[in-house]
Amino acid sequence: MPKLKTNKGAAKRFKKTGSGGYKHRQSHRNHILTKKSSKRMRQLRHMQNVSSSDVAAIQQMLPNG
């Protein structure tokens, strides 16, 4: 059986957590930042957990963790 290939785009965007879930960086932090409030930017700073409905798709893209 051939080796399973990792989806490199997904590998750059998702990291596995210790409990087996996945986390990702939040969107809307790249450009057009001047109109976004300090509160909004501060809340977008942290990593977010991936929804449980999306975990199966990410596991398929990242077979080796």
QUIZI-V536453 format. One record per residue. RES is the residue in one small letter. PHI is phi in whole degrees, -180 to 180 (NA if undefined). PSI is psi in degrees with one decimal (none if undefined). OMEGA is omega in whole degrees, -180 to 180 (999 if undefined). Layout:
# QUIZI-V536453
RES:PHI:PSI:OMEGA + RES:PHI:PSI:OMEGA
This chain:
# QUIZI-V536453
m:NA:134.9:-178 + p:-71:161.8:177 + k:-66:149.1:176 + l:-84:134.8:-179 + k:-95:138.0:176 + t:-82:136.8:173 + n:-75:108.6:-172 + k:-67:-30.8:176 + g:-64:-40.7:178 + a:-71:-35.5:-178 + a:-63:-31.5:180 + k:-78:-20.7:-173 + r:-103:-23.5:-175 + f:-124:140.9:176 + k:-125:143.0:-180 + k:-81:140.6:177 + t:-93:169.3:-179 + g:-65:-29.2:-178 + s:-88:2.6:177 + g:100:-3.1:177 + g:-86:-168.1:179 + y:-133:151.2:176 + k:-126:157.6:-179 + h:-147:158.8:177 + r:-79:145.0:-179 + q:-79:153.7:-179 + s:-86:178.5:177 + h:72:30.3:180 + r:-118:11.1:-171 + n:-99:-45.1:-176 + h:-150:171.3:-173 + i:55:52.4:-175 + l:-88:-17.7:-173 + t:-67:-31.8:-178 + k:-85:-7.5:-179 + k:-89:135.7:-175 + s:-72:159.8:178 + s:-61:-37.7:179 + k:-63:-44.1:-180 + r:-64:-43.5:-180 + m:-65:-39.3:179 + r:-65:-39.2:-180 + q:-73:-23.2:178 + l:-84:-5.0:-173 + r:-68:-32.6:-170 + h:-90:159.7:177 + m:-72:153.7:-179 + q:-121:146.8:176 + n:-78:144.6:177 + v:-75:141.5:179 + s:-60:144.6:-178 + s:-62:-26.8:179 + s:-74:-18.0:-179 + d:-99:-8.4:-174 + v:-63:-39.8:-178 + a:-62:-40.2:-180 + a:-67:-39.2:-180 + i:-71:-37.4:177 + q:-61:-35.4:179 + q:-70:-34.2:179 + m:-78:-26.4:-178 + l:-120:73.8:-174 + p:-67:-25.1:-177 + n:-104:21.3:177 + g:95:none:999
